[in-house]
């Protein structure tokens, strides 16, 4: 299931990250430079409507 989590992240959140940076006005590139990849991923997931629930679901998919 770890590869399923990676595929989910790349397909969904990759496009969302590009949209968020270019059109949505979120400082994704700044998050990357200040806090690294982990901080940017968590911050991006928390901007989704599901917020922390989405973060928990992502962690469950990623590690199981």
Residue frames as a rotation matrix with the C-alpha (Angstrom) as fourth column:
UNK 1
0.564 0.826 0.000 0.00
0.826 -0.564 0.000 0.00
0.000 0.000 -1.000 0.00
UNK 2
0.062 -0.614 -0.787 2.99
0.397 -0.708 0.584 2.32
-0.916 -0.348 0.200 0.28
UNK 3
-0.868 -0.382 0.317 3.20
0.415 -0.208 0.886 2.56
-0.272 0.900 0.339 -3.49
UNK 4
-0.020 0.939 0.343 -0.53
0.932 -0.106 0.347 3.33
0.362 0.326 -0.873 -3.62
UNK 5
0.562 0.174 -0.809 0.07
0.619 -0.737 0.271 6.28
-0.549 -0.653 -0.521 -1.30
UNK 6
-0.466 -0.809 -0.358 2.90
0.244 -0.507 0.827 7.53
-0.850 0.298 0.434 -3.52
UNK 7
-0.734 0.251 0.631 0.80
0.660 0.047 0.749 7.22
0.158 0.967 -0.201 -6.67
UNK 8
0.370 0.913 -0.170 -2.07
0.922 -0.339 0.188 9.02
0.114 -0.227 -0.967 -4.93
UNK 9
0.296 -0.332 -0.896 0.22
0.420 -0.797 0.434 11.83
-0.858 -0.505 -0.096 -3.82
UNK 10
-0.731 -0.683 0.003 1.91
0.285 -0.301 0.910 12.28
-0.621 0.666 0.414 -7.17
UNK 11
-0.601 0.525 0.602 -1.27
0.738 0.075 0.671 12.22
0.307 0.847 -0.433 -9.23
UNK 12
0.463 0.885 -0.046 -3.50
0.818 -0.407 0.407 14.35
0.341 -0.226 -0.912 -7.03
UNK 13
0.702 -0.141 -0.698 -1.30
0.459 -0.660 0.595 16.56
-0.544 -0.738 -0.398 -4.90
UNK 14
-0.443 -0.870 0.216 1.30
0.720 -0.202 0.664 17.21
-0.534 0.450 0.716 -7.58
UNK 15
-0.374 0.408 0.833 -1.25
0.721 -0.438 0.537 18.94
0.584 0.801 -0.130 -9.75
UNK 16
0.713 0.669 -0.209 -2.81
0.633 -0.487 0.601 20.65
0.300 -0.562 -0.771 -6.76
UNK 17
0.222 -0.720 -0.657 0.60
0.675 -0.373 0.637 21.98
-0.704 -0.585 0.403 -5.67
UNK 18
-0.733 -0.459 0.503 1.22
0.679 -0.433 0.593 23.52
-0.055 0.776 0.629 -9.09
UNK 19
0.038 0.837 0.545 -2.27
0.639 -0.440 0.631 25.03
0.769 0.324 -0.552 -9.13
UNK 20
0.701 0.253 -0.666 -1.89
0.709 -0.337 0.619 26.32
-0.068 -0.907 -0.416 -5.56
UNK 21
-0.219 -0.875 -0.432 1.40
0.678 -0.455 0.578 28.03
-0.702 -0.166 0.692 -6.37
UNK 22
-0.850 -0.232 0.473 0.40
0.524 -0.450 0.723 29.53
0.045 0.862 0.504 -9.72
UNK 23
-0.384 0.808 0.447 -3.30
0.166 -0.415 0.894 30.34
0.908 0.418 0.025 -9.34
UNK 24
0.449 0.674 -0.586 -4.30
0.636 0.219 0.740 29.77
0.627 -0.705 -0.330 -5.73
UNK 25
0.405 -0.332 0.852 -1.71
-0.370 -0.911 -0.179 32.11
0.836 -0.243 -0.492 -4.26
UNK 26
0.991 -0.109 0.078 -0.28
-0.025 0.423 0.906 29.64
-0.131 -0.900 0.416 -1.73
UNK 27
0.445 -0.891 -0.095 3.46
-0.894 -0.436 -0.101 29.96
0.049 0.130 -0.990 -1.05
UNK 28
0.997 -0.011 0.081 4.35
0.006 0.998 0.055 26.33
-0.082 -0.054 0.995 -1.87
UNK 29
0.446 -0.890 0.090 7.85
0.354 0.083 -0.932 27.22
0.822 0.447 0.352 -3.07
UNK 30
-0.015 -0.395 0.919 8.46
-0.699 -0.653 -0.292 29.23
0.715 -0.647 -0.266 0.10
UNK 31
0.744 0.328 0.583 7.30
-0.651 0.555 0.518 26.29
-0.153 -0.764 0.626 2.23
UNK 32
0.888 -0.445 -0.113 9.80
0.354 0.821 -0.448 24.09
0.292 0.358 0.887 0.37
UNK 33
0.117 -0.921 0.370 12.72
0.141 -0.354 -0.925 26.46
0.983 0.161 0.088 0.89
UNK 34
-0.038 -0.105 0.994 11.95
-0.831 -0.549 -0.090 27.26
0.555 -0.829 -0.066 4.55
UNK 35
0.217 0.266 0.939 10.76
-0.892 0.445 0.080 23.94
-0.396 -0.855 0.334 5.95
UNK 36
-0.816 -0.562 0.136 11.66
-0.442 0.758 0.479 21.29
-0.372 0.331 -0.867 3.40
UNK 37
-0.730 0.491 -0.475 9.58
-0.278 0.422 0.863 18.72
0.624 0.762 -0.171 1.59
UNK 38
-0.603 0.508 -0.614 7.81
0.743 0.637 -0.203 17.30
0.288 -0.579 -0.762 4.64
UNK 39
-0.601 0.351 -0.718 6.68
0.303 -0.732 -0.611 20.72
-0.740 -0.584 0.333 5.83
UNK 40
-0.766 0.294 -0.572 5.46
-0.622 -0.564 0.543 21.63
-0.164 0.772 0.615 2.33
UNK 41
-0.711 0.508 -0.487 3.48
0.079 0.746 0.662 18.40
0.699 0.432 -0.570 1.95
UNK 42
-0.508 0.524 -0.683 1.81
0.857 0.231 -0.461 18.70
-0.084 -0.820 -0.567 5.37
UNK 43
-0.643 0.247 -0.725 1.03
-0.014 -0.950 -0.312 22.39
-0.765 -0.191 0.615 4.80
UNK 44
-0.807 0.332 -0.488 -0.43
-0.557 -0.154 0.816 21.65
0.196 0.931 0.310 1.37
UNK 45
-0.624 0.596 -0.505 -2.62
0.477 0.802 0.359 18.82
0.619 -0.017 -0.785 2.68
UNK 46
-0.517 0.419 -0.747 -3.90
0.741 -0.216 -0.635 21.05
-0.427 -0.882 -0.198 5.48
UNK 47
-0.810 0.243 -0.534 -5.10
-0.375 -0.914 0.153 23.63
-0.451 0.325 0.831 2.94
UNK 48
-0.791 0.561 -0.243 -7.57
0.086 0.496 0.864 21.09
0.605 0.663 -0.441 1.52
UNK 49
-0.047 0.875 0.482 -11.18
-0.659 -0.390 0.643 21.27
0.750 -0.288 0.595 2.71
UNK 50
0.675 0.319 -0.665 -10.76
0.169 0.811 0.560 18.07
0.718 -0.491 0.494 4.72
UNK 51
0.486 -0.514 0.707 -7.74
-0.763 -0.644 0.057 19.54
0.426 -0.567 -0.705 6.54
UNK 52
-0.335 -0.682 0.650 -6.38
-0.924 0.372 -0.087 17.26
-0.183 -0.630 -0.755 9.25
UNK 53
0.467 0.544 0.697 -8.68
-0.336 0.838 -0.430 14.40
-0.818 -0.033 0.574 8.24
UNK 54
0.944 -0.167 -0.285 -7.01
-0.257 0.172 -0.951 14.39
0.208 0.971 0.120 4.84
UNK 55
0.030 -0.984 0.177 -3.61
-0.910 -0.100 -0.403 14.35
0.414 -0.149 -0.898 6.53
UNK 56
-0.142 -0.014 0.990 -4.57
-0.710 0.699 -0.092 11.33
-0.690 -0.715 -0.109 8.63
UNK 57
0.814 0.497 0.299 -5.93
-0.137 0.665 -0.734 9.50
-0.564 0.557 0.610 5.59
UNK 58
0.687 -0.637 -0.349 -2.77
-0.539 -0.124 -0.833 10.25
0.488 0.760 -0.429 3.64
UNK 59
-0.243 -0.815 0.527 -0.60
-0.968 0.174 -0.179 8.90
0.054 -0.554 -0.831 6.45
UNK 60
0.190 0.385 0.903 -2.69
-0.449 0.852 -0.269 5.73
-0.873 -0.355 0.335 6.72
UNK 61
0.983 0.182 -0.038 -2.49
-0.106 0.381 -0.919 5.12
-0.153 0.907 0.394 2.97
UNK 62
0.474 -0.869 -0.142 1.22
-0.747 -0.312 -0.587 5.92
0.466 0.385 -0.797 2.90
UNK 63
-0.402 -0.775 0.487 2.34
-0.911 0.287 -0.295 3.54
0.089 -0.563 -0.822 5.61
UNK 64
-0.267 0.341 0.902 -0.08
-0.373 0.826 -0.423 0.60
-0.889 -0.448 -0.093 5.38
